[in-house]
């Protein structure tokens, strides 16, 4: 296999693997770790970036972070010393940094050559809470076919035209929570139609209690929504959840708040 160089380090140059008519799965290029027991691979599929960090079982439960687009995504190594982080790519050429407490920074890059051939919605927030993005596809209604969300991701494409392919929590301090929906341009309705977006403050639930209500530290959460359409990324639209009084029940039909 040929050897290339990135940021001065020798790396393996990996190829392209075509998987579908609208987007190619692309293997990225990552520098070798200074720790011989740690290896990072980066791929993208329809604009979903996936970083896999393989290390040793001794790293169990240690935090590993991925830095991209001024965001930080975090998870922990499992019992086998492996960690996986997904995130949405927003550019045709992308640079990523993977960091761990015992192996420093590993720099990667990956291309998204078919960026103009997908439509993607990206929800981000930075508090240790769970928000669920609901994408209502054109001509569909909440709760039925075409309502795509983390509990109905539509990975088999049997309940809508697109899927929720990124669900990443903000579980570690300073990390980003992200959920993202994607659909191939060839699958979008030819006659047009609008996608609508809502979110559920899952951590708050139907019967709010501290810290998710009143003056609690996670009562009012800032979030943003971006749209990637025909290769163009919209400016983030910023929102907040708003606070509700503790003990005030929220009917299920009112839990989904509209974004646009």
N, C-alpha and C positions, 0 to 999 in steps of 0.2 A: 504494500500500500504506500502511495507517495507521502512524503513528509513536507509540510508547509511550515511557515513561521508566522506567529501572531504575537505582537508586542514583544518580540525578541526571544520568544520561547519556542522550541520545536513542538509541533503538534501533529496529530494525524489528520490528514485531509480526507473528509468523508464525503460520500457522493449523495446523489438525489435518488429518491425512490418515489415514482409516480403512483398515486393511489386512487385518483378519481379525476373526473373531467374538469373540475373547477379549481382545485388547489392541489399542490404537491406537498408531500411530506418531505421535509428537508432536514438533513443532519447537519448540525452546526460544527464549529471548530472550537475546541477548548484547549487552553494551555495545560501542560502537565503540572500536577501539584508538586510542591516541594516535599510533601509527605508521600512516600511511595505506596502507602497503604490506602490512599484516597484517590478516587477517579471521578471526574464529572463528565457527563454526556448531556448535550442539549439538542433538542429537536423541535421542529414546529410542524403543525398539521392544521391547515386552514387558519393559520394565525394564532393557534394556541401554542405557546411556548411551554416546553416541559424540560425541567432540569432534574436529572437523576444523579444523586451523589452517593457513590458506593464507597464505604469505608469498612471499619472493623467493628465487631460487636462491642468493643470497649468504649465506643462513642455513644452507646445507647443513651437516649434521652437528652443528648447535647443539642443545642440549638444550631441550626444552619440557616443562612439567609441568602436570598437572591436579590440583587439590586438591579433595577431596570426602570427607565423612564422616570427617574427621580422618585421611584417607589421602592419599598423594601418588603419582600415577601418572606415569611419565616415558617419553619416547621422544626420538628425534632427527629433525630435518628431513631429508627425502630430497633428492636432487639437484635436484628441481624446487621445493624450498622448501615442501613440504607434509608435515604430520604428522597422524597419526590415533591416538587413544587410546580404547579401550573400557573400560568399568567397569560394575559392577552397581549399580543404584539401589536404595535401601532405604527410601525414603519417598515419600509421595504428592506432596510439594512439595520440590524439591531445588535447592540453591544450589551453584554450582561456580565455582571460580576457575582461570583459565588464566594461567600465567606463562611468560615468556621473558626471556632475558638482555637483549634489546634493545628489548622492547616493554612491559615492566612487567606489571601485573595487569589481566586482562580478566574481569569478573564476568558470570556467566550464571545463568539459572534455567530449570528445565524441570519440567513436571508429569508424574506417573505416575498418571493417573486410574483405571486398571484394575489397581491394585496387588493387589486382593483376588482377581483372576482368574487369577493365576499362582502356581506353586510354584517356588521357586528355592533352590538350594544354592550357597553362596559360600565358597571357600577363599582365605585370604589368608596371606601371609608377607612378611618384610622383609629377607631375605638374598639376595645375588646368585647364586641357584641356581635350578634348574628342578625344580619338583614337578608331577606330573600327577594331577589329581583323576579318579577313576573313580566314576561313579554307576551303581549296579546297580539297575535299575528293578524294581518289584514282580514277583515270580515269575520273574525272570531270573537268569542265572548269569554269572560272570566269564568274559570272553573271547568271548562270543557275542552274540546279539541282545539288546539292552537293556543292554549294557555301554557306556556313553557316556563318552568321554574325549577329550583333545585330538587323538589320532591317529585317532579315529573320532567326529567331532563330530556326526554325524547331521543335517547341515543340510538334507538332502533328506527327513528323517523317514521313511527307509526301513529303519532298523535299530533303531527304538525309538520311544517316544512323545514324548520330549523331545530337546533338543539342548544342546551345549556352545557357548554364544554369546559368552563372554568368555574370552580367553586372553591375559593381559597379564603380561609378565615384569618382574622387579625388577632390571633391567639397570643402572640408575644408582644411585649412592650415595643412601641415604635414601628410596628409592622402594618402592612396594608391588607385590608379585607377586599376581595374582588370577586365579582360574579360576572360572567360574560356569556352572551347568547350569540350564535353565529348561524348564518344561512348562506348557501351558495347563491350567487347572483342568478344562475340559471333556474333556480327553484322559486324565485320571487314571482308573485303574480304579475303577468305581463300587463294587465290593465292598471297596475299601480295599487294604491291602497296604503293606508297608514298603519304602521306599527304603533302600539301604545304601550306605556311602561308604568308599572306600579311596583311598590315594594311593601313588604311586611316586616315590621320590627319584631322579629321572632323572639328575641330575648325578653322583650317587654310582655308579649303574650296578651291574653284576654283579660287577665286580672293583675294589673301592674303592681309591683312591689319594689322597694328599694333594692338596688341602686338605679332602677330604670324608670322612676317616676318622681314627681315633685321636684325637689332640689337635689336629687341624687346625681352623682358624678356621671352616670350614663343615662340620664333622663332625656337629654336633647342631643342628638347625634348629627354631625355634619356628614353629608354624602355628596357625591357628584356622579353625573351620567355623561358619557361621551358616546358618539356615534361615528363609526368608521364606515364610509359609504363611497364606493367607486374610488377607493384609495385615498380619500380625503378624510382627515380626522377633525371632527367638530371641536370647538372650544368646550371645555367642561361646563355643564350647567350645574350650579351649586344649589343644594337644598339642605333642609334640616328636618328631623323627625318631629320637632315640637315636643314639649313636655305635657304630660297629663297628670292629674292628681292621683296620688297613691290610693288604691282601693276602689277607684272608679272603673267599673267593668267596661270593656270595649267589645261591643257585639262583633261576632265573626265577620259580618258583612261590611263592617267599617274598618277592619284591620288593614286592608290594602289601600295604601295612599297613592294617589296619582302623581306621576312625575311629569308626563307630557302625553 
